[in-house]
Amino acid sequence: MDALPDAQRVDSLDRLLAERACGRLLADPVVHTPETASVTSCLATFRVDGHRGEPLPAGPPVRVGHHEDRFQRRDGRWPLAHRTPHLAFGVATPRA
């Protein structure tokens, strides 16, 4: 972290101290082949940077959108192979 400029170091620390909540609605996966599948999940992120202390009441979301995820079966498991994010909107993150 010493190689980062001071402004980036402070921003990184604030992000570690941020209060975040993210809700997701996951649709049923679509199996394309026995080895590939995809799913679309909607998301809303609620966040306040630099907050320390008790949880804050939820404000409006700072990001809303969805992810289009592709999965590739490997060794009987379905790890994420690719994610394409689509943000309907995003606003500046409020600071505590």
Secondary structure, 3 states (H helix, E strand, C coil): CCCCCHHHHHHHHHHHCCEEEEEEEECCCEEEECCEEEEEEEEEEEEEECCCCCCCCCCCCCEEEEEEEEEECECCECCEEEEEEEEEEECCCCEC
